[in-house]
Amino acid sequence: MDKVEFRKSVRQGTILRFKVVKGKVGNTSVRYSVQVFSDSLRDGGGEEIFSTTITFVCLDEKGIKTAIP
């Protein structure tokens, strides 16, 4: 994950909604953009809590980068 900065606090029991979009796909890695929102059951609204970029890298059993199958 790259930098995560919380824009709003999250209380216990808050319902979170994640919006995940696949970005760049390489030979050994894939990048996703992630936005997290708090959803209100009362009015159907929501606020963005944080966003980040996550990169997954495909590794073999020795921990060496390998091509994505």
HELIX and SHEET records of a PDB file:
SHEET    1   A 3 ILE A  15  VAL A  25  0                                        
SHEET    2   A 3 SER A  29  ASP A  39 -1                                        
SHEET    3   A 3 GLY A  46  VAL A  57 -1                                        
END                                                                             
